[in-house]
Amino acid sequence: MARDLTSEVARIRQELKEVKRGQRYAHGGSIEDSALEVKDGSGSLRAIVGLQGDGTTAVNIVNGPPPPAPSAPILGSVLGGITVSWDGRLADDAVLPLDWQRVEVHASAVDGFTPALETLKTTFETPQGGTVVVACDEPVYVLLVARNTSGTPSPPTVQAGPLGPTPVVADDIKDGIVTTVKLADDAVTQAKVAVGAIGTTEITDDAITTPKIVAGAVQTAQIAAEAVNASKLAAGSVTTLKLDALAVTADQLAANAVTAGKIAAGAVTTNALTVGIAQSIGQKLTDSMGDATLWQQIADAGTWQVLTGVTDAGTGGTVIEVAGRTALEARQNIPFDPDALYKVTVRLRTTVAPTTGSPTVYLGLAGVAADGVTRVNTTGANDFSLQHYVVASNQAIAAGTGWTTITGYLKGWAAAGVNGTGTPRLDPKNPGVAHANVRYVRPLIRLLYGATAGGVQQIDLVTVETVPTGVVNSVNIADGAITAVKLDADAITGKTITGGSINGTTITGGLLQTSTSGERIAINESSNNKIRIYDTAGILIGEFGPGGLGVKGPGGNALALNPTTTNPQVRWQNAGNTKVAVAEVVTSGAGELDIRLQNSAGRVLGLESEQAYISGVRLRVFPTATAESAFFVQAVTDHTGNLLRLYRDIDRFTVDKDGNTTITGMMTAGNIVTGTTTITPSAAHTPTSAPVSFPALKGTTFRGYATAATTVPGVRTPVGAQGVTGVSVSSVTSTNMLVWVNRENTTATVVNWMVIGS
């Protein structure tokens, strides 16, 4: 009772305090270090008057209802953008709410876009409307959104547009109005400067420095005769990569200019000697992909870069890596001689498989016309497609397979080049053919051609070389070109032939073997006219010859076939004759067999003969440490098909012709299978099934049986009812059936089952 009185007094005090506060507000009272909350009829907060959460004092309007949508925007085109006008009205002539704050202008090139922070371009801050300019360089869609002082947005207006800026034409610009002050930095590009517009008088002395010259911009045509002399070349700036093949000829070398002291040891090899292009291997380009200036991207939207420090790169530690479909062409022109055989080698790999598409490549040479600029493909067109892809044509380079090296060949001219996008030419005897207008070639690599998204490939090496026609080596000799007719009698004598293959008619005499030691196969070893097989330790484990077939195990156990003319035998004998010495199957007449089993003392353990016809004989020998022998001879029948006898462990298991059987071990049969399964009834008194499967049984008719493993068979009393009331099978086949259980409750039940085929 005391607690109730105390609570009531506290409540009355609080109410009295609120009454006093209300009286103060009504008579001009103040809010001391607090705030007054204004709520609507539903109790939702609409305003906070007084001290705010951040320590400031203000009237904060919150949770205001969304304002009506503005009227639709009106668009117009101007230079560099569009104008957007709002007439200050609201949709459906709605009345402007007192908490209206602004109208936002949103623009996007996407049809049906949703207004967001990134689409906000400007605002109308007055309800009277107005016109603003939205900068753009392509047609855009525009819509308006109103906001109130609570920040609540209105529904967006219907979008207007698309509309783009007014194009600038010459009539829009007065003469002399565009001055240097009016041009933005970098506004005038090379494409905007007419040919010949800038002459020597427009360029200040020393104004053009090396950073202002684009790589490759200065060509031979821009260099006056004799303009480049020794004083203009930096030390070491002219390297072998900067010299065209055969560019330095005898007339450029002073007499005795090249001495032995100027030639590094091993620098001059057969690869560097020339006897005319067609007879040389001196015309050679080797690029280890370390200089990005030697290549240019001619097609596709992928990206590429030169990577250094690639430790598993085969040449130089540098690679060109491309991400996405990319076509690259070497800048260097290689003179093309139709009488020379050009060998092109590319080494590459796929490090990241494409997310969609396939990592296929096109590799080969791009043909170039006599002007050194115009491309010539296999059809004669000035195009990078249908080029001379002699190395790879849409070939997939799978990720994770490591570096792949591919070599193709090109030689000669034809009215129409051979190999555009056809089969690559990997055989020097069947090279691709260049179009008749080709005078130069350049390496061309098109990577990730079949990728539509993702993928990374790397190229480590590209070489182009001419194969000599005046030097005989393995490349010049076609497979099968040297035949017996081309060799003098006794031309190959007493020599060792290493590697490759020998295709001929008859090889007579001598020893043929796969190795000189260890695991090997030898034919006619020691002139014994046998084939011998040795294991990894060099031990003879089998041989075949006129005396029969023998196979030996690691312990010396042997299986031998002795096909003598009068008494062919199959014999098993273990090492040292310590267990069963002999098991023989011996012919004793036409269609008749004797099976003799005898121990090491010569005692015959089993014999079947006397007109016995053997059907499906199986003989298994199990020598053990305790038993003298163990045999199993299966299906020995007489001429009427009656089973005569089975042997196992010296007659411990026999079946006589009267049908009496003694079994001392377990019996298995191909037409019987057993098993156990567990079934949980789906509900009490509800039959529930479970499938069981087993290996295919022998027979044509199959019967299934099942019984429950339970201590509560049958119907039980109602209290604690749990009995198994029934077990059955259905749908019995040679490989499966259904097992059923009915029970008074849902306890999981173990069922033993069996299927018999007949």
C-alpha positions in Angstrom: 0.0 0.0 0.0 2.9 2.3 0.8 4.4 1.7 -2.7 1.1 2.6 -4.4 0.9 5.9 -2.4 4.5 6.8 -3.3 3.9 6.2 -7.0 0.7 8.2 -7.0 2.5 11.2 -5.3 5.3 11.1 -7.9 2.7 11.0 -10.8 0.8 14.0 -9.3 4.2 16.0 -9.0 5.0 15.3 -12.7 1.6 16.4 -13.9 1.9 19.6 -11.7 5.3 20.3 -13.2 3.9 20.0 -16.8 0.9 22.3 -15.9 3.3 25.0 -14.6 5.5 24.7 -17.7 2.5 25.1 -20.0 1.4 28.2 -18.1 4.9 29.7 -18.6 4.8 29.0 -22.4 1.3 30.6 -22.6 2.6 33.7 -20.8 5.8 34.1 -22.8 7.9 31.7 -20.8 11.3 30.4 -22.0 12.7 26.9 -22.7 15.7 26.4 -20.5 18.5 24.2 -21.7 16.0 22.0 -23.5 13.8 21.7 -26.6 10.2 21.6 -27.4 9.0 18.7 -29.7 6.1 19.3 -32.0 4.1 16.2 -33.0 1.1 15.6 -35.3 -2.1 13.9 -34.4 -0.7 10.5 -35.0 2.2 11.2 -32.6 4.9 11.5 -35.4 7.6 14.1 -34.7 7.4 17.1 -37.1 9.7 19.7 -35.5 12.2 20.3 -32.7 12.3 23.9 -31.3 15.2 24.8 -29.0 18.4 23.0 -28.1 19.4 20.5 -30.9 21.3 17.3 -30.7 24.6 19.0 -31.9 24.4 21.8 -29.2 23.0 24.4 -31.5 19.7 26.2 -31.1 17.2 26.2 -34.0 13.8 25.3 -35.3 14.4 22.0 -37.1 11.6 20.7 -39.3 11.7 16.9 -39.7 9.7 14.1 -41.3 7.8 16.4 -43.5 5.5 14.8 -46.2 6.9 14.5 -49.8 6.2 17.7 -51.8 4.3 17.5 -55.1 6.3 16.8 -58.2 7.3 19.9 -60.3 6.0 20.4 -63.8 8.0 18.8 -66.6 11.2 20.5 -67.7 11.6 22.4 -71.0 14.8 21.7 -73.0 16.8 23.7 -75.5 20.2 23.3 -77.3 23.1 25.7 -76.9 26.8 25.5 -77.6 28.5 23.0 -75.3 25.3 21.8 -73.6 21.5 22.2 -73.2 19.2 24.6 -71.4 16.7 23.4 -68.8 13.7 25.6 -67.9 11.1 25.3 -65.1 8.0 27.5 -65.1 7.7 27.5 -61.3 4.5 25.4 -61.3 3.8 22.0 -59.8 2.3 18.9 -61.4 -1.5 19.0 -61.6 -1.4 22.7 -60.5 -0.8 21.6 -56.9 -0.3 24.4 -54.3 3.3 25.0 -53.3 3.7 23.7 -49.7 5.1 26.1 -47.1 8.1 23.7 -46.4 9.2 23.7 -50.1 12.9 24.3 -50.4 14.3 23.7 -54.0 13.9 21.9 -57.3 16.8 19.6 -58.4 17.9 19.2 -62.1 19.0 15.6 -63.0 20.5 14.5 -66.4 21.9 11.3 -67.8 22.6 9.7 -71.2 20.8 6.6 -70.0 17.1 6.3 -71.0 14.9 5.6 -67.9 17.6 6.5 -65.4 16.9 6.8 -61.6 17.8 10.2 -60.1 20.8 10.0 -57.8 23.7 12.0 -56.5 25.8 11.4 -59.6 23.0 12.6 -62.0 22.4 15.9 -60.0 23.6 18.8 -62.2 22.1 22.0 -60.6 19.1 23.4 -58.7 16.3 26.0 -58.9 16.4 27.8 -55.5 13.3 30.0 -56.1 9.7 28.8 -56.6 9.5 31.3 -59.5 11.5 28.8 -61.7 14.0 29.9 -64.3 16.5 28.5 -66.9 19.9 26.8 -66.3 22.6 25.4 -68.6 23.7 21.8 -68.3 27.1 21.1 -69.9 27.2 18.0 -72.1 28.8 16.7 -75.3 26.2 14.1 -76.1 22.4 13.9 -76.0 21.0 13.5 -72.5 17.6 12.9 -70.7 16.5 15.4 -68.0 14.0 15.2 -65.1 13.2 17.4 -62.1 12.8 16.5 -58.4 11.4 18.8 -55.6 12.6 18.7 -52.0 11.2 20.2 -48.8 13.0 21.6 -45.7 13.0 18.1 -44.3 15.0 16.9 -47.3 12.2 14.6 -48.4 12.1 14.3 -52.2 9.0 14.5 -54.4 8.2 11.9 -57.1 10.4 12.7 -60.2 8.9 14.3 -63.3 8.5 12.5 -66.6 11.9 12.6 -68.3 12.5 14.9 -71.2 14.9 14.4 -74.1 17.2 13.1 -75.3 18.7 16.4 -76.5 22.3 17.3 -77.2 24.4 20.5 -77.7 24.3 22.7 -80.8 27.2 21.9 -83.1 29.7 24.6 -83.6 30.2 25.7 -87.3 32.4 28.2 -88.8 29.6 30.8 -89.1 29.2 30.8 -85.3 32.7 32.1 -84.7 33.7 35.7 -85.8 37.0 36.2 -87.5 39.8 36.7 -85.0 37.6 35.9 -82.0 39.6 32.7 -81.1 43.0 33.8 -79.7 45.6 31.9 -77.8 44.0 33.2 -74.5 40.7 31.4 -75.5 42.4 28.1 -76.2 42.6 25.6 -73.3 45.9 23.9 -72.6 46.4 21.0 -75.1 43.3 22.1 -77.0 45.1 22.1 -80.4 46.2 18.5 -81.2 48.1 17.1 -84.2 44.8 16.1 -85.9 43.7 19.8 -85.8 46.8 21.2 -87.5 46.8 21.2 -91.3 49.6 19.7 -93.2 52.3 22.3 -93.8 50.6 24.9 -91.6 53.6 25.2 -89.3 56.7 26.2 -91.1 60.2 27.1 -89.9 59.1 30.8 -89.3 56.4 29.6 -86.8 58.9 27.6 -84.8 61.2 29.4 -82.4 64.9 28.5 -82.5 65.6 25.6 -80.2 61.9 25.2 -79.5 61.7 21.6 -80.5 63.6 19.4 -78.0 63.7 15.6 -77.7 60.8 15.4 -75.2 58.6 17.1 -77.9 59.3 14.5 -80.5 57.1 11.4 -80.6 58.8 8.1 -80.9 59.0 7.2 -84.6 58.0 10.7 -85.7 61.4 11.4 -87.4 61.7 9.1 -90.4 64.4 8.9 -93.0 62.3 11.3 -95.2 62.5 14.0 -92.5 66.3 13.8 -92.3 68.3 15.7 -94.8 71.1 13.9 -96.7 74.3 13.9 -94.6 72.4 15.5 -91.7 73.2 12.7 -89.2 76.9 12.4 -88.7 79.1 11.0 -86.0 78.8 14.0 -83.8 75.0 13.7 -83.7 75.0 10.0 -82.5 75.3 9.2 -78.9 77.9 6.6 -78.0 76.4 3.2 -78.2 73.1 4.5 -79.8 73.5 2.4 -83.0 73.0 -1.3 -82.0 72.4 -4.3 -84.1 68.6 -4.1 -83.5 68.7 -0.7 -85.3 70.3 -2.0 -88.4 68.3 -3.6 -91.2 69.5 -6.9 -92.4 72.3 -6.4 -94.9 72.2 -2.6 -94.1 76.0 -2.5 -93.6 77.6 -3.5 -96.8 81.2 -3.5 -97.9 81.1 0.0 -99.3 80.1 1.3 -95.9 83.2 -0.2 -94.3 86.6 1.3 -94.6 89.3 -0.9 -95.8 90.6 -3.1 -93.0 88.0 -1.5 -90.6 86.9 -4.8 -89.2 89.8 -6.6 -87.6 90.1 -9.6 -85.4 90.2 -7.3 -82.3 86.7 -6.0 -83.1 85.1 -9.4 -83.3 84.1 -11.0 -80.0 85.1 -14.6 -79.4 82.3 -16.8 -80.9 80.5 -13.7 -82.4 80.8 -14.9 -86.0 78.9 -18.1 -86.4 77.3 -19.8 -89.3 74.1 -17.9 -88.4 75.9 -14.7 -89.2 77.4 -15.7 -92.5 75.5 -14.7 -95.7 75.9 -16.2 -99.2 72.9 -14.4 -100.7 69.6 -14.4 -98.7 68.5 -17.7 -100.2 71.7 -19.4 -99.2 72.1 -17.8 -95.7 71.1 -18.1 -92.1 72.4 -14.5 -91.4 69.0 -12.8 -92.0 67.6 -13.2 -88.5 65.4 -11.3 -86.1 65.4 -12.3 -82.4 63.1 -10.3 -80.1 63.1 -11.2 -76.4 60.1 -8.8 -75.9 62.0 -6.3 -73.8 61.4 -3.1 -75.9 57.9 -1.8 -76.2 58.9 0.6 -79.0 59.5 -2.3 -81.4 55.8 -3.2 -81.4 52.5 -1.4 -82.1 48.9 -2.3 -81.3 46.9 -2.4 -84.6 43.6 -3.8 -83.5 41.3 -4.9 -80.7 40.6 -3.3 -77.3 43.0 -5.2 -75.0 45.9 -3.7 -73.2 49.6 -4.7 -73.2 52.8 -3.9 -71.4 56.4 -5.1 -71.1 57.2 -6.9 -67.9 60.8 -7.2 -66.6 62.3 -9.6 -64.0 60.2 -12.6 -65.2 62.4 -15.3 -63.7 60.8 -18.2 -65.6 61.0 -16.5 -69.0 63.1 -18.5 -71.3 64.9 -15.6 -72.9 66.1 -12.4 -71.3 63.7 -12.3 -68.3 61.3 -10.0 -70.2 57.8 -10.6 -71.7 55.1 -8.7 -73.4 51.8 -9.3 -71.5 48.4 -8.7 -72.9 45.1 -8.5 -71.0 42.1 -9.1 -73.2 42.0 -9.5 -77.0 45.0 -7.7 -78.5 46.7 -7.5 -81.9 50.4 -6.5 -82.0 52.6 -6.0 -85.1 56.4 -5.5 -85.1 57.5 -2.1 -86.5 60.5 -3.5 -88.3 60.3 -4.5 -92.0 62.2 -7.6 -92.9 63.1 -7.8 -96.7 61.3 -10.8 -98.2 63.1 -13.1 -100.7 60.8 -15.6 -102.3 63.6 -18.0 -102.9 64.4 -18.2 -99.1 62.6 -20.4 -96.6 61.5 -18.2 -93.6 61.3 -19.9 -90.2 59.1 -18.1 -87.7 59.2 -19.2 -84.0 57.0 -17.9 -81.2 57.0 -18.8 -77.5 54.0 -17.9 -75.4 51.7 -19.0 -72.5 48.3 -18.3 -71.0 48.6 -17.2 -67.3 44.9 -16.4 -66.7 42.1 -18.1 -68.6 39.3 -15.9 -70.1 36.1 -15.6 -68.0 34.2 -16.1 -71.3 35.4 -17.3 -74.7 38.6 -19.2 -75.4 42.4 -18.4 -75.3 43.0 -18.8 -79.0 45.8 -17.1 -81.0 46.8 -16.2 -84.5 50.6 -16.0 -85.1 52.6 -15.4 -88.2 53.9 -12.7 -90.6 52.2 -9.6 -92.0 53.0 -8.9 -95.6 54.1 -5.4 -96.6 54.2 -3.8 -100.1 57.3 -2.3 -101.8 56.5 1.1 -100.2 57.3 -0.4 -96.8 53.9 0.9 -95.4 51.0 -0.8 -97.1 50.0 -4.1 -95.8 49.4 -7.0 -98.1 47.4 -10.0 -96.8 46.9 -13.3 -98.6 44.2 -11.9 -100.8 46.3 -8.8 -101.7 44.2 -6.4 -99.5 45.6 -3.7 -97.3 44.4 -5.3 -94.1 45.8 -7.0 -90.9 43.3 -9.8 -91.1 43.7 -12.9 -93.4 47.5 -12.4 -93.0 50.1 -15.1 -93.4 49.4 -17.0 -90.1 51.9 -19.8 -90.7 52.6 -20.4 -87.0 49.1 -20.6 -85.4 45.6 -20.1 -86.8 43.0 -19.9 -84.1 45.0 -22.3 -81.9 44.0 -22.6 -78.2 46.8 -22.1 -75.6 45.3 -23.5 -72.4 46.1 -21.8 -69.1 48.5 -23.7 -66.8 50.3 -25.6 -69.5 53.5 -23.5 -69.3 55.5 -22.1 -72.2 54.5 -23.3 -75.6 56.9 -23.0 -78.5 55.5 -23.1 -82.1 57.4 -22.8 -85.4 56.0 -22.2 -88.8 57.4 -21.6 -92.3 56.8 -19.3 -95.3 58.4 -19.3 -98.7 57.7 -18.0 -102.2 55.0 -16.0 -104.0 51.6 -16.9 -105.4 48.8 -14.9 -107.0 46.8 -15.6 -103.8 48.8 -16.2 -100.6 48.3 -19.5 -98.9 47.2 -19.7 -95.3 45.1 -16.7 -94.3 43.1 -18.3 -91.6 43.7 -21.9 -92.7 46.0 -24.6 -91.3 49.3 -23.3 -89.9 52.4 -24.4 -91.9 54.6 -26.2 -89.3 56.4 -28.4 -91.8 59.3 -26.9 -93.7 58.5 -29.2 -96.7 55.0 -27.6 -96.9 55.5 -23.9 -96.1 52.9 -21.1 -96.5 53.1 -18.9 -99.6 53.1 -15.1 -99.6 51.0 -13.0 -101.9 52.8 -11.9 -105.0 52.9 -8.2 -103.9 54.7 -8.9 -100.6 58.2 -7.3 -100.5 58.6 -7.1 -96.7 57.3 -9.1 -93.7 56.7 -8.2 -90.1 55.9 -10.5 -87.1 52.2 -10.3 -86.3 50.7 -11.7 -83.1 47.0 -11.7 -82.3 46.4 -12.9 -78.7 43.3 -14.0 -76.8 41.5 -13.8 -80.2 38.6 -16.0 -79.0 38.2 -14.4 -75.6 35.2 -12.2 -75.1 36.0 -11.2 -71.5 39.1 -11.5 -69.3 42.3 -13.5 -69.9 46.0 -12.8 -69.8 48.7 -14.1 -72.1 52.5 -13.6 -72.3 55.0 -13.8 -75.2 58.6 -14.4 -74.3 60.3 -14.8 -77.7 59.7 -14.1 -81.4 62.3 -15.0 -84.0 62.3 -14.8 -87.8 65.2 -16.4 -89.7 66.0 -17.7 -93.2 66.8 -21.4 -93.4 69.8 -22.0 -95.7 69.2 -24.0 -98.9 72.9 -24.5 -99.5 73.5 -26.3 -96.2 72.2 -29.8 -95.6 70.8 -30.3 -92.1 67.7 -31.9 -90.4 65.5 -29.0 -91.4 66.4 -29.3 -95.1 65.8 -33.0 -95.3 62.2 -34.0 -95.5 60.9 -36.9 -93.5 61.3 -40.2 -95.5 63.5 -38.4 -98.1 66.5 -40.7 -97.6 65.6 -44.2 -98.8 67.6 -47.3 -99.4 67.8 -46.5 -103.1 69.7 -43.3 -102.2 72.3 -45.1 -100.2 75.3 -47.0 -101.7 75.7 -50.6 -100.7 77.4 -50.9 -97.3 77.2 -47.1 -96.9 76.2 -47.5 -93.2 78.6 -49.9 -91.5 79.8 -50.3 -87.9 78.2 -47.1 -86.8 75.7 -46.3 -84.0 72.4 -44.8 -85.0 71.0 -42.6 -82.2 67.5 -41.3 -81.9 64.8 -41.0 -84.6 63.2 -44.0 -86.3 64.2 -46.6 -88.9 61.6 -47.4 -91.5 62.6 -50.3 -93.8 61.9 -53.8 -94.9 64.1 -56.4 -93.2 66.7 -56.1 -90.3 68.6 -59.4 -89.9 71.0 -60.5 -87.2 72.4 -58.8 -84.1 70.8 -57.7 -80.8 67.8 -55.4 -80.5 67.0 -54.0 -77.1 65.2 -51.0 -75.5 68.1 -50.3 -73.1 71.5 -51.6 -72.3 70.7 -52.3 -68.6 67.9 -52.2 -66.1 64.3 -52.5 -67.2 64.3 -53.6 -70.9 63.2 -55.9 -73.6 65.9 -57.7 -75.6 65.5 -59.7 -78.8 68.0 -62.4 -79.8 70.2 -61.8 -76.8 73.3 -64.1 -77.0 71.9 -65.4 -80.3 69.4 -67.5 -78.4 66.4 -66.6 -80.7 64.4 -65.5 -77.7 62.6 -62.4 -76.5 63.6 -61.6 -72.9 62.0 -59.2 -70.4 63.9 -57.7 -67.5 62.6 -55.7 -64.5 64.0 -52.5 -63.1 66.7 -54.4 -61.2 67.9 -56.1 -64.4 66.5 -59.5 -63.3 65.0 -61.8 -66.0 61.3 -62.1 -65.4 60.1 -63.6 -68.6 61.1 -65.0 -72.0 59.5 -66.3 -75.2 61.1 -68.5 -77.8 61.0 -71.9 -79.5 61.1 -73.6 -76.1 57.9 -71.9 -74.9 56.7 -69.0 -72.8 58.0 -68.4 -69.2 57.0 -65.7 -66.7 58.9 -65.4 -63.4 57.9 -63.5 -60.3 60.2 -61.6 -57.9 60.6 -64.7 -55.7 61.4 -67.0 -58.5 57.8 -68.5 -58.9 57.3 -69.3 -62.6 54.5 -70.0 -65.0 55.6 -71.8 -68.2 54.0 -72.8 -71.4 55.8 -75.7 -73.2 54.2 -76.2 -76.6 55.9 -79.5 -77.6 54.5 -81.2 -80.6 53.3 -84.3 -78.8 52.4 -83.1 -75.3 51.8 -79.3 -74.8 51.9 -78.4 -71.1 51.0 -75.4 -68.9 53.0 -75.6 -65.7 53.3 -73.5 -62.5 56.2 -74.2 -60.2 57.3 -72.2 -57.2 60.9 -71.2 -56.3 63.0 -74.1 -55.0 60.2 -76.7 -55.3 59.5 -76.2 -51.5 55.7 -76.2 -51.9 53.7 -77.4 -54.8 56.3 -78.4 -57.4 54.2 -78.9 -60.5 50.7 -78.1 -61.7 50.2 -79.2 -65.3 47.4 -79.2 -67.8 48.5 -81.9 -70.3 46.8 -83.0 -73.5 46.2 -86.7 -73.6 44.1 -86.9 -76.8 41.9 -85.0 -79.2 39.7 -82.8 -77.1 40.9 -84.4 -73.8 42.9 -82.9 -70.9 44.7 -84.3 -67.9 45.1 -82.0 -64.9 47.9 -83.3 -62.6 48.7 -81.6 -59.2 51.7 -82.9 -57.4 53.9 -81.8 -54.5 57.6 -81.4 -54.2 58.0 -85.1 -53.4 56.3 -86.0 -56.7 53.1 -87.2 -55.0 50.1 -86.7 -57.2 47.5 -84.7 -55.2 44.8 -84.7 -57.8 44.2 -86.1 -61.3 41.3 -85.8 -63.6 41.3 -87.7 -66.9 39.5 -90.6 -68.5 37.5 -88.8 -71.2 36.9 -85.8 -68.9 35.6 -82.7 -70.8 36.7 -79.5 -69.2 34.3 -76.5 -69.4 35.5 -73.2 -68.0 38.5 -74.6 -66.1 40.0 -72.3 -63.4 43.1 -73.3 -61.5 44.3 -71.2 -58.6 47.4 -72.0 -56.5 47.8 -70.6 -53.0 51.2 -71.8 -51.5 51.3 -70.9 -47.7 53.8 -71.5 -44.9 51.6 -74.1 -43.2 49.7 -75.9 -45.9 51.5 -78.2 -48.4 49.3 -76.8 -51.2 45.9 -75.4 -51.9 44.1 -75.8 -55.3 40.8 -74.9 -56.7 39.8 -76.5 -60.0 36.4 -75.4 -60.9 33.8 -76.9 -63.3 35.3 -80.3 -64.3 32.5 -82.1 -66.0 32.0 -85.3 -67.9 30.7 -85.6 -71.5 27.1 -85.3 -70.2 27.7 -82.1 -68.2 27.7 -83.8 -64.8 30.0 -82.2 -62.2 32.8 -84.7 -61.4 35.0 -83.1 -58.7 36.3 -79.8 -57.2 39.6 -79.7 -55.4 40.5 -77.4 -52.5 43.1 -77.9 -49.8 43.8 -81.6 -50.7 40.2 -82.7 -51.0 38.8 -80.8 -48.0 36.1 -79.6 -50.3 34.6 -82.2 -52.7 31.5 -82.7 -54.7 30.9 -86.2 -56.0 28.7 -87.2 -58.8 25.9 -88.3 -56.5 25.5 -84.7 -55.3 26.9 -85.0 -51.7 28.7 -81.8 -50.8 31.1 -81.0 -47.9 32.1 -77.4 -47.3 34.5 -76.4 -44.6 34.5 -72.7 -45.4 32.1 -70.0 -46.5 30.1 -70.4 -49.7 29.5 -67.6 -52.2 27.4 -67.8 -55.3 26.8 -65.5 -58.2 23.0 -65.9 -57.9 22.7 -65.0 -54.1 23.1 -61.7 -52.4 22.3 -60.6 -48.8 22.4 -57.3 -46.9 20.9 -55.1 -44.2 19.1 -51.8 -44.4 17.5 -49.4 -41.8 14.0 -48.0 -42.4 12.4 -45.2 -40.3 8.6 -45.4 -40.7 7.1 -42.1 -41.9 4.2 -42.6 -39.4 2.8 -45.2 -37.1 0.8 -47.9 -38.8 2.0 -46.7 -42.2 4.0 -49.0 -44.5 7.3 -47.3 -45.4 9.7 -48.5 -48.1 13.5 -48.1 -48.8 15.3 -49.1 -52.0 18.3 -51.5 -51.8 20.8 -52.0 -54.7 23.3 -54.8 -55.3 25.6 -56.1 -58.1 23.8 -57.9 -60.9 22.9 -61.4 -60.0 23.0 -64.5 -62.3 19.7 -65.9 -63.4 16.4 -64.9 -65.0 13.9 -65.1 -62.2 14.6 -63.2 -58.9 13.0 -63.7 -55.5 13.5 -61.4 -52.5 13.1 -62.1 -48.8 13.2 -59.8 -45.7 12.9 -60.1 -41.9 13.1 -57.5 -39.2 15.8 -57.5 -36.5 13.5 -56.8 -33.6 12.5 -58.0 -30.1 9.0 -56.6 -30.4 7.3 -58.5 -33.3 3.6 -58.2 -33.8 0.9 -56.0 -32.3 1.6 -54.8 -28.8 -0.8 -53.5 -26.1 -2.0 -49.9 -26.5 0.2 -48.7 -23.7 3.7 -48.2 -25.2 2.7 -49.7 -28.6 5.9 -50.3 -30.6 5.6 -53.7 -32.3 6.8 -54.5 -35.9 3.6 -55.7 -37.6 5.0 -56.6 -41.0 8.1 -56.7 -43.3 7.9 -57.4 -47.1 9.7 -56.8 -50.4 8.5 -55.7 -53.9 9.8 -54.8 -57.4 12.6 -57.4 -57.2 15.1 -57.3 -60.1 18.6 -58.6 -60.7 20.1 -55.3 -59.3 17.6 -53.8 -56.8 14.3 -54.0 -55.0 12.1 -52.2 -52.4 12.0 -53.3 -48.7 8.9 -52.4 -46.7 8.2 -52.1 -42.9 4.9 -51.5 -41.0 5.2 -50.6 -37.3 3.1 -49.3 -34.5 5.4 -46.3 -34.0 8.2 -44.5 -35.9 11.2 -46.2 -34.4 14.0 -46.9 -37.0 14.0 -50.6 -37.8 16.9 -52.8 -39.0 15.8 -55.2 -41.8 17.9 -58.2 -43.0 17.2 -59.1 -46.7 18.3 -61.7 -49.3 17.7 -62.1 -53.1 18.1 -65.4 -55.0 18.3 -65.7 -58.8 17.2 -68.9 -60.6 
